[in-house]
């Protein structure tokens, strides 16, 4: 069964959490005991109100007290056609970093727009982030259509405004639809009040949209997470390299190179769950055995010689600064790409990205919380990578403060 990862974004109070709650509630993806708990919590807030569906995702106490989403909340549900992972991301401008994280592995972005307000700065901000992250599909959901009397004219005007704004973003696949999360119109069920809209419901769209990744994920990529050497009497010479297939297919007998050293050898054996298999494909956890006694460490890449990634000490990237403390030129950081980690320094900040227009602005000498910048990063050891648009698995990384161990930025490689 296919898995679709998607995230919701939009302004505060655009109804992101309520939309997800309605989707889960009307698709019967919530157990009876959770419904009872929601009913009890909703009545505690307002005795005469119905179920507050937003409570399904607003899980933190601070979120419930303020009625907003602060952290990224993940929900999982399944229909007869697909499995889904939902990331409900915050709408406040100060939580841009949370959205960057929640969106990084998504196949689809759902950007909510309040029908009463139309396109806003946050709509533009989240659309630009979706473009930067190369999200394969973008769905603009014009929510709260009930509060404008289900007006087709209002819907058409907002749709036209959004398409005009997004023309320069080069979004890969754009869909626009009306809905009322609170009333349940066009979320799981069709609505007679939206008879002028001939498109799909939200659930129909989610079940049928193509599940596509960003870039050519057929490129075989494997990074060593752990070197397995039991050194027991029974397994005295055992030496395997554990990890999961990030993308592509690996086969016994395949000629591979170990990076960054570049030494070539053959795959002698592939193990999965203690059994030998002839081949392994994307997302499979496996242990690779090499024919030659090659020096391999955690973080090294094992890739077919005909599909080598770039291996360099200097990266051109886009980063979102996530630390409350502004960037200090020359500060010591660590770059971590999956299980690979090396010392690094931000050598140059080429430009800041205007989050509302997608334009590159001259660097003004500061990089602070939520700023998105084009940078050049110099590393102590060579990094094996693909561009993020070609392969998300090897084209993304985080930066860590070497002294505090805090994550200070997340980035994508050009």
N, C-alpha and C positions, 0 to 999 in steps of 0.2 A: 504493500500500500504506500502510495506516494506521501511525502511529507512537505507541507508548505509552511515556511517561516514568514511571518509578516509582522509589521509594527504599526501602531497608530500614532499620529502626531497631529498637532494643531494648537490653537490657543487654549489657555485656561478657560474652562466652562464651555468649550465647544462640544462636549459630550463624548469624549473618547472612552472613558471608563464605562459610561452608560451604554455606549454602542456595543462594547465587548460583552457587558452583562446581558444585554438584550439578545445578542447572538447566541450566547451560551444557554440562556433561559428558554428562548423559543425553539432552539434546536434540541431541547431536552438533554443537554449535556451537563446538567447540575443534579446532584443527588438530592433526595428528599430531605435529609438531615441538614444539608447546607441551605436549602430553601427555607427551612424552619428557622435556622439561625439568622438568615438575612431578614426574614419577616420580623423576628424579635428585635434585632438591632435597628431596623427601619422604624418600628413603632416607638423605640426609645428616643429616636430623633424627632419623630412627628407622629403622634397617635393616630391621626386621620389619614396619613399617607399610605400609599401602597409600598411594594418592595422597592428599596433603593438599590437598583442594579449596579450602581457604581461601587458599592461596597465589596463586590466580588474581586475587584482588582486593587482598590485602595486599601492595601493591607496594613500599612504602618499606622500606629496610633496617631502620629502627627498628621498623616494624610486625612484620617477620618475626622480629626478635630477641625482641620482647616477646610476640608472639602476639596482638596486638590491632590494631584499625584506628584510625588517628590522623587521617588526612585523608580527604576524600571521594574515593572511587575510582569512576570511571565505566567501565562496560562496555557494549558494543554487540553485539547479536546479532539474527538474523533467522530466522523460521520461514516456512513457506509462507503463513501467514495475516497476520503482522504483523512490523514492525520494533520493536525495543525499545532504550531507553537506561536503564541501571540506575545508580543512585547508591547505593553502599554507604557509609552514614554511620557515624561513630564512636558507640560506646555509652557512653563515659565522660562523666560529668556536665560535666567541664571542656571538652568539645568540643561543647557545645550549639550554639555559633555555626556550627560546620561543618555540623551537621544543618540548621539554619535555611537555610543556603546551598543545600545539596543538595536540599532539599525545595521550594524556591521555585517551580520550574517543573514540578513533578510532577503527573501525573494521578491517581496512586495511591500510597498509603503501605502498605507491608507492615511491620507491627509484630510482631516475634517475641517470644514468651513461652516460657520454659523450663517444660515441663510439671511439673517437680519443684518449681518455686518459685512458680508462679502469678503473679498481678498484683503488680508491684513499683512503687516510686517512679519508676523510669525508664520503665516502661510508661506510667504516668500522664503523666510529663513529655512523652514523645514523642506521646502522644495529644492533649495540650493544644496542643502546637506544630502538630500536623496540623489542629486546629480553628482555631487562630489564622490559619494560612495558607490555610484554606478548601480543603483537598485534597478533590477530588470523590469519591474512593473510598478507604476504609480497609479493609484486609484484616488481621485478626489471625490470625497463624499460630502455633498452639500446637505448638512444635517439641520435639524430643527425646521424642516420645511413646513411643519404644521403651524409654526408661529408666523408664517407669512401666507396663511390660508392656502397652502399647497399651490402656490402661484407658479405656473410654468414660465411666465415672463421673468420673474425673479431668478429662477433656475437658469434660464437661457442667458441672461445678462451676466451672471456670475461665471458660467461656463465659458462664455466668450472672453471675459476679462482674464480668466486663468490661462486659457490657451494663448492669448496674446502675450501675457507675462512670461510664460514658460517656453516660448518659441526659441529663445537663445540658450536654454538649458540643455537642449538635446536629450530630453528624457526618452528612454527607449520605447516605452509602451504606456500610453496615457489613456485612462478611462475616467469618465465623470458620471456620477449618479446621484439622485436625490434620496433622502431618507429622513425618517424621524425615529431616532433611537428610543426616545421616551415612549412614544405611542406605538412603536413596532412597525411602522410603515416601511416596506421595501427592505427590511433587514433579513428576515427569514421568509416572510410571506408577502405576496403581492398586495397592493392596496388599491381599492376602488377610487380613493381620493387622489391617486396618482395615475389615473387612467391615461393621461396624456404621455406618460413615460413608457416606452415600449421595450426598454432594456431589461437586464437581469436584476434579480434581487442580489443583495450582498452575498448571501450564502451560495447562491447559484454561481456567482462570479468566482468565489473562493474555491469552489469545487471543480471549476472547469478551466481556470486560468493556467497557462502553461507554467510548469515548475521549471524555471530556467535559472541557472547560476550566472554570475557575472564572469564572462570570459571563457576561455577554452579549457574547461576543467577536465578534458581528456588527457592533458599532459600528465604523464606519470610522475608523482611526487611522493616521497617518503622521507620522513625525518626521524632519526633515532631518538627515542625517549629514554631507553634504558638498555644497557649492555648486560645480557643475561649470561652469568658464568657461575653455575652452582658449585663447581670444583668438589663434587662429591666422588666417592669411589665409583658409583654407577655412571656418573656423568663427568668424568674427569676431564675430557677434552671438549666438552660442550661449550660453544660460544655463539650466541645468537643476538640479534639486534631487534629489540621490541619497539613497536610503534603502530600507528594506524596509517593505512593508505589514504593520503590526503586527496588524491585525485588520480584518475587513470587506472591502468591495469599492470600488475607485475606477474611475471611468469618464471617458472623454474627454467634455468639455462640461459636466461636473459643476460646480456652483457651490460654491466653497469659501471658507473664511476662513483667513487666516494668523494664528496665535496666537503671542505674546500681543497683537499689535497690533490684531487684529480686522478688518483690511482684507480686503474681499471681492474675489474675482476668479473666473475660470473656468479649469478644466484644459484647456489648449490641446492637449497631446499627452502620451502616456505611452510611454516607451521601455523596452524590455527586451532586453538583449543586442544593442544597436545597431539593433533593429527597432521600428517603431511598432506598438503594440497598442491595441485598443479599450477594454480593461478589465484591471484587475489585482486579484488577491485576496490573502488572508493569506499571509504569509511570502515573497512574491515580492520580489526586489530589483529596483527600478525607478528611472527618472529621470522626475520630473514636470516638465512645462513649463507655465508659467502664461501666460494671455493678456495680462495687464497687467504692466508693469515694476514689480513690488512689491519692497520691501526685505525679503529673506528671509535669515536666517542659520542656521548650524548650531545645532540644538537647537530651532528653531521647529517648531510643529506645523501641518500643513495638513489641515483637516478639513471635511467637508460642512457647510454652514450650518445644515442641519436637524438635525444630530447633534453639537452643540457640547459639549465637556467643560467642567468647571468651570475657571476661570482665576483663581487667587487668590494672595495673598502670605502667607497663613496656612493651615497644614495641621494637621489633627488626625490623628495616626498612632500606630501601634504599632511600636516599634523593639526590636531585640535588640542590646544593646551588645556589640561584638566586640573592643574594644581591651583590652590587658592593663592599661593605665592607666585608672583610674576617670574618669568624667565630671567635668569642672571647670565649674561654672556660669559662663556667659558666654563659654566658649571659642569661638574662631573655627572654623567648619566650612564645608564646601562640600556642598551637596546635589546629587547627580547622579541624574537620571532618564533612563535611556537615554543619548542624546547631549546632553541639556540639562544645563547646570551653572550654579549660581548660589551666591553667598555666603548663609549662613544662620546662624541661632542657635536653640538650643532655648530657647524662651521660657518654657515651663512643663512640669513633670513632674506629671501629674495623679494617677497611681497606678502601683504595681507589680502585675504579674500573678503570683499564686501558681501556679507551674508544675505543682503537683500537684493543685490543685482548680479552677483556672480562675477563681478569685475575684480581684477587684481589692482590693488592700491599700493603705492610706495610704502615700504616699511618705515614706520614712524619712531623706531627705537625701543618700542615696548611690545612684549607678548605676554598677555595676562589671561586669566580664566576665561575660557570659551572662545578665545581668539583662534582663527583658522588661518594658517600661514603656509606658504611654499618655502621649503627649507632645503639646505644641503647638509647631510649628516656624514661625518667622518667616523669610521669604526676602527677599533684596534685589530680586529680579525676580519677576514673576508666574509661577506654575507652572500649566501646563495638565494636568489630570489627571481620571481617573475613580476611583471608589472601587475598592479592590483586589478586592472581591467582584464588582464589575461587569466589570472588565477588568484582568487581571494585568499586561498590558503597560504601561499608563500609571499603574497604582496602586501600583507598587513603586519603591523608590529606595535609594540608599546614602548614607551620610554620610562625608565625608573630612576628616581633620585638615588644615587649610590649611597648617600649617607643615611637617608630616612627610610629607604625601601618603598616609598610611596610612588604610585603610578602618576607621572606628571603629564603624559601626553599619549594619544593614540594616533597612529598614522597609516597612510597608504603610500606605496611606492609607485612612482611614475613609470 
